[in-house]
Structure formats: structure tokens, C-alpha cells
């Protein structure tokens, strides 16, 4: 399996990209430092519009301070219980101020604020003792909402919650009972300099679950650390195993940035895709990375 970068370009005016989802020709990009969802042309990456999620007097500096930001880190395309199509944006949950989400309809109507605290309380009950809820990625299948937990500094910290989609959305919309939450599945992750990678992005396309994982030199769920690199992975549905490969330049040099989200832009052939990644440099900058993933001739995740 290989993950090779084709290009990397800055995204002007978009601070600290933290996730991406494609709906048709539009790329929805979230920022953990801004009160907007940014809509980009998926082909050219030109800014089309920005949708305000909430008011913030602190965004005047260009970035909401870490102590008060809702830390939106995950999003996924889905249909809300009202029948509206759109994206669900989720705060990480790592502090009380980060337990808010929004449903953003593609129709352009005002986003719906969603209280994530009751759901995150259910997740917290299934985490190892001492672990902090820290949802960094989300994806949806036809029947499930997949939430990816990043437990910083823990070898066993890459966890996947598989929730019943319809029940979970009814619960979040305030019209249904609490969904059944089972213990999350742990995934072995790669390392860089003895630091374990943690989930940072995900998308489910053509019955394939693609994930990204990044490595930071930190053991704190809130404080950033030096970025050491990023991985792209494919999760085998049958075996429930994740296979990761280091994101690299065509000459083999490892990419040293922090990938925060992944979307499949097009299928190039059997087990061969072009993906769009977004990155965050922890200093307010964002880039869009176009890369090719090739899982080879065997089953997904093998050479």
C-alpha cells in the first residue's frame, strides 16, 4: 500500500483546517479555530462560501483562543431526521465547552445547533479509566455512525465507536431514546519516534473506510505538540483491521505535516484512489494535499 502526494497548496483565509467532506462538487471544510464551515470547489479549491455556525467576538484576531473554542474536529455527510441532507459537525468533547455540534443542511438554511453532551456521556462510560473523550473524526455507512476516539499518549488510544445511525440521529435531534453504545474497537497504530499515531480523519466511500492518523509529541488532549508526521489507512470491513502507510512525497521523503481530514475525490482504478487531505500547522495555517492511495492487487490493506 502506498500514499503518495501529488500536490500541496495553502488554503488562504481558512485557519487550522480540521476536517473535510465532499458532497458532489463541493468540499465542506471545518476549522477548529473559526466559527464557520467553509465551502470550497472540490476541483479548484476556490472558496465558494462560508456558513456561520456561531457568533464569536474572539475571532477578530483570526483564531478563537484554545481555552474557549468549541474545537470542531469531525464532520460527516448524512441525512438528518427531518429528511434534510447535509453535514454533521462535531466538537471534540475534550472539555465541557467542546461538546457542541451543528447540522449544516446543503440547502443553505441556518445550521441547527446540536447538544453532544448526552451522547458523549454514553461514550465516556465505555472508555478506559482516566481517558478523556476526544472525537477527532467521523464517518457514516448506511446503518452506522462511526466516531473515532484519539486518546493522546496511549498505546491503546485509537478507538472506533460504531453507533446505530438512525437511533443516534433521533437522539441528537431530541426525538428518540438513547442509542445502544458498545465498547469501542481498538486499532493497532504505527509510531514515529516512540509516539503512537492517533486518528485524525475518516470517510466511507464505495464500501471502503479510509482513515488518517497523525503523530504529535504530546500526551495532552488539549495542548499541541511538535508534529512528527501523518499516515493514511484503509480499514478492512471483513477483518476489522486497519492498515496504515506513511504519507510521502514521490521521492520517498516522509511528509512531516499534520493531516486532519480525508475525502475521496475520484476513483482511479481497482484499489486506487485520488484523495483530498486537509492539514493544520497548529499556527493558524491550512493546506490542501492531493494524494494517490494504492492498496495493490490483493485484498484492501495488502500489497
Secondary structure, 3 states (H helix, E strand, C coil): CEEEEEEEEECCCCCCEEEEEEECCEEEEEECCCCEEEEEECCCCCEEEEEECCCCHHHHHCCCCCCCCCCEEEEEEEECCCCCEEEEEEECCCCHHHCEEEEEECCCCCCEEEECHHHHHHHHCCCCCCCCCCEEEEEECCCEEEEEEECCCCCCCEEEEEEEHHHHHHHHCCCCCCCCCCCCEECCCCEECCEECEEEEEEEECCEEEEEEEEEECCCCCCCCEEEEEEEEEEECCCCEEEEEECECCCCCECCCCEEEEEEEEEEECCEEEEEEEEECCCCCEEEEEEEEECCCCCCCCC
